[in-house]
Every structure is written in C-alpha cells, then in structure tokens.
Amino acid sequence: MEITDVRVRRIESEGKLRAYATITFDNQFVIHNLKVIDGKSGLFVAMPSRKTKSGEFKDVAHPISSEFRNMMQQMILAAYEQAPPVQPGEAEQFDETE
C-alpha cells in the first residue's frame, strides 16, 4: 500500500492540537481528520476517533503495524513542517478540496 497524497492544514489553537491531516492510499482510499498534536515528547499524529457512550475514545481507523504507523507519521509531520502558518483571522475549517 502506497501513500499517494498527504494534506495538512495548520490551525490556531490554545490547546495541543496543531493541525488536521488527510492521507490518501494508492489514489483509491482516503482517511480524513487525523490530528497533529503537540505532546509531552513533541509532535505526534493521532488517528481519527469517536467517543463511545462510556466516554472512551476509540480509533475509527488505524495502522496494524508499528512500521506503517511510523511511516505515516513521518510523512504527515513532514507535510506539517511544509504547511503554511495560520494567518490571523483565517478560518480554521479544513477544506478537503485544497
């Protein structure tokens, strides 16, 4: 499986969230709403998740192997570093058509 596109949109945030990402595989399958988070040990990528009735968050989709997860994270963080900074007053919605 090849990662064929990575899109990152930085956001202005008071919290730890720094950006949203979209990743495409083999020009055939896309995952939206990955998050770039500024954690205790630096930036990392969180998979899209939803809150269960018990209040726990569960990933909607995630890599099976740590090698693939690391490759995805490296590509998303590289795209994050290249993404333009948020301009003052810029809308924080993630436009998937960009």
TIRO-2110 file (N, C-alpha, C; in Angstrom, 1 decimal):
// TIRO-2110
0.9, -1.2, 0.0, N, 1, A
0.0, 0.0, 0.0, CA, 1, A
0.9, 1.2, 0.0, C, 1, A
0.6, 2.1, -0.9, N, 2, A
1.4, 3.3, -1.1, CA, 2, A
0.7, 4.6, -0.6, C, 2, A
1.3, 5.4, 0.1, N, 3, A
0.7, 6.7, 0.5, CA, 3, A
0.9, 7.7, -0.7, C, 3, A
-0.2, 8.1, -1.4, N, 4, A
0.0, 8.9, -2.6, CA, 4, A
-0.3, 10.3, -2.4, C, 4, A
-0.9, 10.7, -1.3, N, 5, A
-1.1, 12.2, -1.0, CA, 5, A
-1.3, 12.4, 0.5, C, 5, A
-0.7, 13.5, 0.9, N, 6, A
-0.8, 13.9, 2.3, CA, 6, A
-1.2, 15.4, 2.3, C, 6, A
-2.2, 15.8, 3.0, N, 7, A
-2.6, 17.2, 3.1, CA, 7, A
-2.7, 17.6, 4.5, C, 7, A
-2.1, 18.7, 4.9, N, 8, A
-2.1, 19.2, 6.3, CA, 8, A
-2.6, 20.6, 6.3, C, 8, A
-3.5, 20.9, 7.2, N, 9, A
-3.9, 22.3, 7.4, CA, 9, A
-3.6, 22.7, 8.9, C, 9, A
-2.7, 23.6, 9.1, N, 10, A
-2.4, 24.1, 10.5, CA, 10, A
-3.7, 24.9, 11.0, C, 10, A
-3.8, 24.8, 12.3, N, 11, A
-4.9, 25.6, 12.9, CA, 11, A
-4.3, 26.4, 14.0, C, 11, A
-5.0, 27.5, 14.4, N, 12, A
-4.6, 28.3, 15.5, CA, 12, A
-5.4, 27.7, 16.7, C, 12, A
-4.7, 27.4, 17.8, N, 13, A
-5.3, 26.7, 18.9, CA, 13, A
-4.7, 27.0, 20.2, C, 13, A
-5.5, 27.2, 21.2, N, 14, A
-5.0, 27.4, 22.6, CA, 14, A
-4.5, 26.1, 23.2, C, 14, A
-5.0, 25.0, 22.7, N, 15, A
-4.6, 23.7, 23.3, CA, 15, A
-3.5, 23.1, 22.5, C, 15, A
-3.4, 21.7, 22.5, N, 16, A
-2.3, 21.0, 22.0, CA, 16, A
-2.5, 20.6, 20.5, C, 16, A
-3.7, 20.8, 20.0, N, 17, A
-4.0, 20.5, 18.6, CA, 17, A
-3.3, 21.5, 17.7, C, 17, A
-2.5, 21.0, 16.7, N, 18, A
-1.7, 22.0, 15.8, CA, 18, A
-2.2, 21.9, 14.4, C, 18, A
-2.8, 20.8, 14.0, N, 19, A
-3.2, 20.7, 12.6, CA, 19, A
-4.1, 19.5, 12.4, C, 19, A
-4.9, 19.5, 11.2, N, 20, A
-5.6, 18.4, 10.8, CA, 20, A
-5.0, 17.9, 9.5, C, 20, A
-5.0, 16.6, 9.3, N, 21, A
-4.4, 16.0, 8.1, CA, 21, A
-5.4, 15.0, 7.4, C, 21, A
-5.2, 14.9, 6.1, N, 22, A
-5.8, 13.9, 5.3, CA, 22, A
-4.8, 13.1, 4.5, C, 22, A
-4.9, 11.8, 4.5, N, 23, A
-3.9, 10.9, 3.8, CA, 23, A
-4.7, 10.0, 2.8, C, 23, A
-4.1, 9.9, 1.7, N, 24, A
-4.6, 9.0, 0.6, CA, 24, A
-3.7, 7.9, 0.3, C, 24, A
-4.3, 6.7, 0.1, N, 25, A
-3.6, 5.5, -0.2, CA, 25, A
-3.9, 5.0, -1.6, C, 25, A
-2.9, 4.7, -2.4, N, 26, A
-3.0, 4.2, -3.7, CA, 26, A
-4.0, 5.0, -4.6, C, 26, A
-4.1, 6.3, -4.4, N, 27, A
-5.1, 7.1, -5.1, CA, 27, A
-6.5, 6.5, -5.1, C, 27, A
-6.8, 5.7, -4.1, N, 28, A
-8.1, 5.0, -4.0, CA, 28, A
-8.8, 5.1, -2.7, C, 28, A
-8.1, 5.4, -1.6, N, 29, A
-8.7, 5.3, -0.3, CA, 29, A
-8.2, 6.5, 0.5, C, 29, A
-9.1, 7.2, 1.2, N, 30, A
-8.6, 8.4, 1.9, CA, 30, A
-9.1, 8.3, 3.4, C, 30, A
-8.3, 8.8, 4.3, N, 31, A
-8.7, 9.0, 5.7, CA, 31, A
-8.5, 10.4, 6.1, C, 31, A
-9.6, 11.0, 6.6, N, 32, A
-9.7, 12.4, 7.0, CA, 32, A
-9.6, 12.5, 8.5, C, 32, A
-9.3, 13.7, 9.0, N, 33, A
-9.4, 14.1, 10.4, CA, 33, A
-8.3, 13.4, 11.2, C, 33, A
-7.1, 13.1, 10.7, N, 34, A
-6.0, 12.8, 11.5, CA, 34, A
-5.6, 14.1, 12.2, C, 34, A
-5.0, 14.0, 13.3, N, 35, A
-4.7, 15.3, 14.1, CA, 35, A
-3.2, 15.3, 14.4, C, 35, A
-2.6, 16.5, 14.2, N, 36, A
-1.2, 16.7, 14.7, CA, 36, A
-1.3, 17.3, 16.0, C, 36, A
-0.7, 16.6, 17.0, N, 37, A
-0.8, 17.0, 18.4, CA, 37, A
0.6, 17.4, 18.9, C, 37, A
0.7, 18.4, 19.7, N, 38, A
1.9, 18.8, 20.4, CA, 38, A
1.9, 18.1, 21.8, C, 38, A
2.5, 17.0, 21.9, N, 39, A
2.5, 16.2, 23.2, CA, 39, A
3.8, 16.5, 24.0, C, 39, A
3.9, 15.8, 25.1, N, 40, A
5.0, 16.0, 26.0, CA, 40, A
6.3, 15.7, 25.4, C, 40, A
6.4, 14.7, 24.5, N, 41, A
7.6, 14.4, 23.8, CA, 41, A
7.7, 14.9, 22.4, C, 41, A
6.9, 15.9, 22.1, N, 42, A
7.0, 16.5, 20.7, CA, 42, A
5.7, 16.2, 19.9, C, 42, A
5.8, 16.5, 18.7, N, 43, A
4.6, 16.3, 17.8, CA, 43, A
4.4, 14.8, 17.5, C, 43, A
3.1, 14.5, 17.4, N, 44, A
2.7, 13.1, 17.0, CA, 44, A
1.4, 13.2, 16.3, C, 44, A
1.0, 12.1, 15.6, N, 45, A
-0.2, 12.1, 14.8, CA, 45, A
-1.2, 11.2, 15.5, C, 45, A
-2.4, 11.7, 15.7, N, 46, A
-3.5, 10.9, 16.3, CA, 46, A
-4.4, 10.5, 15.2, C, 46, A
-4.9, 9.3, 15.3, N, 47, A
-5.8, 8.8, 14.3, CA, 47, A
-7.2, 9.3, 14.6, C, 47, A
-8.1, 9.4, 13.5, N, 48, A
-9.4, 9.8, 13.7, CA, 48, A
-10.1, 8.9, 14.7, C, 48, A
-10.9, 9.5, 15.6, N, 49, A
-11.6, 8.7, 16.7, CA, 49, A
-13.0, 9.2, 16.9, C, 49, A
-13.7, 8.4, 17.7, N, 50, A
-15.0, 8.9, 18.1, CA, 50, A
-15.2, 8.5, 19.6, C, 50, A
-16.1, 9.2, 20.2, N, 51, A
-16.3, 9.0, 21.7, CA, 51, A
-17.4, 7.9, 21.8, C, 51, A
-17.1, 6.9, 22.7, N, 52, A
-18.1, 5.9, 23.0, CA, 52, A
-19.1, 6.4, 24.0, C, 52, A
-20.1, 5.6, 24.3, N, 53, A
-21.1, 6.0, 25.3, CA, 53, A
-20.5, 6.1, 26.7, C, 53, A
-19.4, 5.3, 26.9, N, 54, A
-18.8, 5.3, 28.2, CA, 54, A
-17.8, 6.5, 28.3, C, 54, A
-17.6, 7.3, 27.3, N, 55, A
-16.7, 8.4, 27.3, CA, 55, A
-15.3, 8.1, 26.9, C, 55, A
-15.1, 6.9, 26.4, N, 56, A
-13.8, 6.5, 26.0, CA, 56, A
-13.7, 6.8, 24.5, C, 56, A
-12.5, 7.2, 24.0, N, 57, A
-12.2, 7.5, 22.6, CA, 57, A
-11.7, 6.2, 21.9, C, 57, A
-12.2, 5.8, 20.8, N, 58, A
-11.8, 4.7, 20.0, CA, 58, A
-11.4, 5.1, 18.6, C, 58, A
-10.3, 4.7, 18.1, N, 59, A
-9.9, 5.0, 16.7, CA, 59, A
-10.9, 4.4, 15.7, C, 59, A
-11.2, 5.3, 14.7, N, 60, A
-12.1, 4.8, 13.7, CA, 60, A
-11.3, 4.0, 12.7, C, 60, A
-10.1, 4.4, 12.4, N, 61, A
-9.2, 3.6, 11.5, CA, 61, A
-7.8, 3.8, 12.1, C, 61, A
-6.9, 2.7, 11.9, N, 62, A
-5.6, 2.8, 12.4, CA, 62, A
-4.7, 1.8, 11.7, C, 62, A
-3.4, 2.1, 11.6, N, 63, A
-2.4, 1.1, 11.1, CA, 63, A
-2.3, -0.1, 12.0, C, 63, A
-2.1, -1.3, 11.4, N, 64, A
-1.9, -2.5, 12.1, CA, 64, A
-0.5, -2.6, 12.6, C, 64, A
0.5, -2.3, 11.8, N, 65, A
1.9, -2.4, 12.2, CA, 65, A
2.5, -1.1, 12.6, C, 65, A
3.5, -1.2, 13.5, N, 66, A
4.2, 0.0, 14.0, CA, 66, A
5.0, 0.6, 12.9, C, 66, A
5.5, -0.2, 12.0, N, 67, A
6.3, 0.3, 10.9, CA, 67, A
5.5, 1.2, 10.0, C, 67, A
4.3, 0.8, 9.7, N, 68, A
3.4, 1.6, 8.8, CA, 68, A
3.0, 2.8, 9.5, C, 68, A
2.7, 2.7, 10.8, N, 69, A
2.3, 3.9, 11.6, CA, 69, A
3.4, 4.9, 11.6, C, 69, A
4.7, 4.4, 11.8, N, 70, A
5.8, 5.3, 11.8, CA, 70, A
6.0, 6.0, 10.5, C, 70, A
5.8, 5.3, 9.4, N, 71, A
6.0, 5.9, 8.0, CA, 71, A
4.9, 6.9, 7.8, C, 71, A
3.6, 6.6, 8.2, N, 72, A
2.5, 7.6, 8.1, CA, 72, A
2.9, 8.8, 8.9, C, 72, A
3.3, 8.7, 10.1, N, 73, A
3.6, 9.8, 11.0, CA, 73, A
4.7, 10.7, 10.4, C, 73, A
5.7, 10.0, 9.9, N, 74, A
6.8, 10.8, 9.3, CA, 74, A
6.4, 11.6, 8.1, C, 74, A
5.6, 11.0, 7.3, N, 75, A
5.1, 11.8, 6.1, CA, 75, A
4.1, 12.9, 6.5, C, 75, A
3.3, 12.7, 7.5, N, 76, A
2.3, 13.7, 7.9, CA, 76, A
3.1, 14.8, 8.6, C, 76, A
4.0, 14.5, 9.4, N, 77, A
4.8, 15.6, 10.1, CA, 77, A
5.7, 16.3, 9.2, C, 77, A
6.2, 15.7, 8.1, N, 78, A
7.0, 16.4, 7.1, CA, 78, A
6.1, 17.4, 6.4, C, 78, A
4.8, 17.0, 6.0, N, 79, A
3.9, 17.8, 5.4, CA, 79, A
3.5, 19.0, 6.3, C, 79, A
3.4, 18.7, 7.6, N, 80, A
3.1, 19.7, 8.6, CA, 80, A
4.2, 20.8, 8.6, C, 80, A
5.4, 20.4, 8.6, N, 81, A
6.5, 21.4, 8.6, CA, 81, A
6.5, 22.2, 7.3, C, 81, A
6.0, 21.7, 6.2, N, 82, A
5.9, 22.5, 5.0, CA, 82, A
4.6, 23.3, 4.8, C, 82, A
3.7, 23.0, 5.7, N, 83, A
2.4, 23.7, 5.6, CA, 83, A
2.5, 25.2, 6.0, C, 83, A
1.9, 26.1, 5.3, N, 84, A
2.0, 27.5, 5.6, CA, 84, A
1.3, 27.8, 7.0, C, 84, A
1.9, 28.7, 7.7, N, 85, A
1.3, 29.0, 9.0, CA, 85, A
-0.1, 29.6, 8.9, C, 85, A
-0.8, 29.6, 10.0, N, 86, A
-2.2, 30.1, 10.0, CA, 86, A
-2.0, 31.6, 10.0, C, 86, A
-2.8, 32.3, 9.2, N, 87, A
-2.8, 33.8, 9.1, CA, 87, A
-3.9, 34.3, 10.1, C, 87, A
-3.6, 35.4, 10.8, N, 88, A
-4.6, 35.9, 11.7, CA, 88, A
-5.9, 36.1, 11.1, C, 88, A
-7.0, 35.7, 11.8, N, 89, A
-8.3, 35.8, 11.3, CA, 89, A
-8.7, 34.7, 10.2, C, 89, A
-7.8, 33.9, 9.9, N, 90, A
-8.1, 32.8, 8.9, CA, 90, A
-9.1, 31.8, 9.5, C, 90, A
-10.0, 31.4, 8.7, N, 91, A
-11.0, 30.3, 9.2, CA, 91, A
-10.2, 29.1, 9.5, C, 91, A
-10.7, 28.3, 10.5, N, 92, A
-10.0, 27.1, 10.9, CA, 92, A
-10.6, 25.9, 10.4, C, 92, A
-11.5, 26.0, 9.4, N, 93, A
-12.1, 24.8, 8.9, CA, 93, A
-11.1, 24.1, 7.9, C, 93, A
-11.2, 22.8, 7.8, N, 94, A
-10.3, 22.1, 7.0, CA, 94, A
-11.0, 21.8, 5.7, C, 94, A
-10.5, 22.4, 4.6, N, 95, A
-11.1, 22.3, 3.3, CA, 95, A
-10.5, 21.1, 2.6, C, 95, A
-11.2, 20.0, 2.4, N, 96, A
-10.7, 18.8, 1.8, CA, 96, A
-10.4, 19.0, 0.3, C, 96, A
-10.9, 20.1, -0.3, N, 97, A
-10.7, 20.2, -1.8, CA, 97, A
-9.4, 21.0, -2.1, C, 97, A
-8.7, 21.4, -1.1, N, 98, A
-7.4, 22.2, -1.4, CA, 98, A
-6.4, 21.3, -2.0, C, 98, A
END
